[in-house]
Amino acid sequence: MGFLRALSFFTVIPTKSNKEDFHDGGRNFWWTVGLLIGIADGAFFVSMYKLFGTFVSVSLTLLFDGLLTQFLHYDGLGDAADALLGSKTKENRLKILKDPNIGVFGLCIVIMLVFVRFAILRQYLVFKSVNYIEFILLFGSIGLLARSLVYIIGSRNHVIEGSFLGQSVFKTKMNIVEIIGQLVVCCFALFAAGYVFYNCFGYQYPNRVDSLSIFLYVGSLILTMGLVIFGTYKFASKRLGGINGDIMGAAILLSETAGLLVGVAKW
């Protein structure tokens, strides 16, 4: 079942699916798993804040997200950073990409990103008057968008030879049904994000929330996340000749961070 393949790949939750049964990675269900991961992160964030306060809740949420996803995207970001930034020749970059050890570039980029995510999540707690259900919905929307866009945009990129994930997922091109389905779920996520924006900022800034501001918000969200993923892929294609699972993981993590940053912006 595609959903179980996607769930077993993106999370630590055990299923009957395994690597040998990976096939296309359940690519049509990536958005579903992304939505569930985001909702789980948001619910955990809110629960910890109610129990322990700001600093502990943010720290535990970052740890929870990492454990839930097996630190898969952090691993991808570290490997991608080492390969893309750590050598001047394409051949050496590809060798570094296959090295399981993390280097200086990868370590520094991962640490800096953790600090950025910590600061963003801390800023969310400024809006104490907001219904926490809306935070959970926003996190779910960002998780959905990240995994939908990383797949949609990635399907138009060359895959590095020998990449198990890339060749498994993109061995067949998206058909019209898949494209329409992905666009529909992206629209759902943007609708949910618009609802969150209206309620979050409508409570504190009632005179500044109108249809234009909502349009600008949801437009900025998908544009920012899409550009981050597109830019990551283009940079990887230029430096490595294509993309692989590590690049996709890095793109997911970076786009989620960008989405959270847009979500916390004070319009």
Secondary structure, DSSP 4 states (H G I P E B T S, - for coil): -HHHHHHHHHSS---S--GGG-TTTTGGGHHHHHHHHHHHHHHHHHHHHHHH-HHHHHHHHHHHHHHHTTTHHHHHHHHHHHHHHS-SSHHHHHHHHH--S--HHHHHHHHHHHHHHHHHHHHHTT-TTS-HHHHHHHHHHHHHHHHHHHHHHHTTSPBPTT-HHHHHHSSS---HHHHHHHHHHHHHHHHHHHHHHHHHHHHH-TTS-SHHHHHHHHHHHHHHHHHHHHHHHHHHHHHHSSB-HHHHHHHHHHHHHHHHHHHH---
